């Protein structure tokens, strides 16, 4: 594994925690399928954050906002908001070089938007896709507002990054929602139920990033040692 990738992501602790989460997911199935599924969501979201911890150019390529929106629609906005905040802050443990204020601002923005998602859903004609768009736009607005309060000197940079990332977020969110909304809705039918398909999907996500960690030395050509990812100090 290249030193640069190992420096940005604490792979060994992440693998240990993921293994424990896997065991808990299985153990919770006969006790509470709801919490088993929530923990499975958390596992997927945690590993989807790996690209965000490595480079500023991939910082929006996680699926936390997608799961927060779906949870807000089917479980409740308060629960979804807390879920999003917790996952964002928890994942920061495994990416020690991610700028803390970035993580905190994004986690707080996501939590507030999670609280608001039922309103988005009601005002968009029960459209999960439009709700995700509204979620993303509002999240950026709150994020920039928090930047003005917490680190106004970074406002110019943050505004430019949000502007440049708008098309990327639109395309990525559209792809994720249209590809996985129907599949995830089946998990919520008649209450939250454990899905072997979701479990296999989580395993696939973890497996992909484990392969990346195994062959991390090849990524050194993409992320040279001299690169300092944004929001990391």
N, C-alpha and C positions, 0 to 999 in steps of 0.2 A: 504494500500500500504506500502510495506516495506520501511524503511528509506533509505536503500542503493539505491534502484531503483529511489526513489523520488529525491535523492541527485544528481544522474547522469543525470536525464532527468527532465526538467521543464514541467511537464505534463499540468498544468493549462494554461500557456501561449500558449503552443502548441495546445491545444484544441481550444482556442479562435481564434488563427490565422487560424487554419484549417477550422473552421466554416466560417470565413470571406472569405477564399479562395473558399469554396464550393459555397457560395452565388455569388461571382464574376464569377465563372465558369458558373453558370446558367444565370446570367445577361448578360454575354458576348456572349451567343449563337446567339441571333438575330443580334448582332452588329458585332462581329468578331469571327467566329468559330476557326480561327487560334489561337488567343490569349486565347480563352476558352480552347482549347486542350492543349496549352503550359502550362497554369496554372494547368490543370489537371495532366500533366506530372510532374510538380513541386510538386504537392501534393503527388503523389505516391513516388517520389524520397525522399521527405522530411521524410515521415514516414518509408521508407525503411532504413533510416539512424539510426533509433532508436537502433537496436542491436549494431551498431558501436559505439554508445555513451556509452554503458554499459560495454563492455569488449573488450580487445585487441584480443581475440580469435574470435570475430565476426565482426571485423572492416571492412572486405571486403564483407560482405553480404548485400550490398545495390545494387540498380539497376541503379544508376546514370550513370555509364559508358555505360550500355546498351542503355539508352535513348540518351546519348550524341552521340554514334555511329549512331543510327538510325536517329537522327536529322541531323547529319553531312552528311549522305548519301542522305537524302530526302529534306533537307532545305538548308544546307550549313555549312561548317566547322567553320566559324567565329561565326555564331549564336550559334552553338552547343557548342563551346568552352566557350563562355560567359555564356551560360546556365549552364554548368557544374560547372564553377567557382562560379557563384552566388549561386547555390543550396548548394554547399559544405560550403561556408562561412556563408550563411543564417542559415543552419541547426545547425551550431556551437552555435548559440544563445541559443538553447534549450538544449545544452549539455555543460554547463559551465565548467565541469571538464575535457573535452577533451583538450589535450595539444595543444595550439594554433599553434605552429610551425608545428605540424603534419597536422592540418587542412589546413594551408596555403600552405605547400609544396604539399599536395595531390591536393588541388584545382588548384594550378598553373600548376602542371603536367597534370591534367585532361584538363585544358583549352588548353594547347599547343597541347596535343594529339587530342583534338577536331578539332583544326585548321588543323592537319595533316591527319585526317581520310579520307577525299576525296582522298588523295594520296594512303593511305592504300587500299581503296576500288578499285581504278584503277589498282593497281599493284597486287592485289590478284584475278583478274578475276571477279570482282564485287561480291565477297563473303562477306556477312555481318559477318559471323562467323569468317573467317580468319582476317577480319578487326578488330574485337573485340580482337582477340588474339594479333595482332600487336599493337593495342591500349594499351592493358594491359602491354605488355613487355616494350614498349616505356615509358609508364607512370612510371613504376618502375625505369627505367634507369634515367629518369629526376628527379624522387623523390630522388634517391640516390645521384645524382649530386647536388641537392639543399641541401641535408643533409651535404655534404662535405663543402659547402659554409656557411650554416647558423648554423649548430651545428655539427662540425666534431667529437666531443667527442661521439656522438651517432651513428656513422657510423657502428661500429661492431654490435650493437644491431639491427639497422635497416636492415642491410644486412642479418642477421640471420632470422629476421622475414619475409623478402621478400622471402628468400629461402624456409622457412617452409610453407609459404602461397601459393607457386606456384601451387602445386597440387590442393589445395582447390579452388583457383581462376580458374584454368583450368576446373575443374568439374562444378563449379557453373556457370561460364560464358557460358559453353557449354549447360547446362540445360536451362538457361534463354533464350538464343538465339534460341535454337531449339524449345522451348515451346511457345515463344511469338512473334517471328519474323513475321510469316505469318499473325498473327492477327493484329499486329501493322501496317504492310504494307498497310492493307485495309484503315487505317485512312489517309494515304498519297496519295491514289489513286486519281488522278485528282485534287490535292491540298489537304490541310489539312482540314478534316471534323470531326465534333463532332461525337463521337460514344457512344451510350448508354451502350454498352458492356464495353468500357473503363471506363465509369463513374461508373458502377457497380463494376468493378475490383478495382478502387480506393477506393470505399466505403468498399469493403471487406478488403483491406489492412489496412485502418484506423481502421476498426472494430476489426480486429485481435489484433492490438496493444492496442486498448482501453481495450480489455479483459485482455491483459497482465498487463496493468496498474491497472485494477480493482483487479486483483488477484496477485498483485505484492508481497504480503507477502510470497507467495509460492516460489518466485524466490530468496528469501533471503538464501535458502538452496543451491542455485547454485552460487550466488554471495555474499559470506559472507561479513560482515561489514568491515573486516580487509583487503579485497582485494583492491589494488590500480590498476585500469586499466592502461594499457600502454598509453602513450602520455597524461596522465591527471595529472595535478599538482595543 
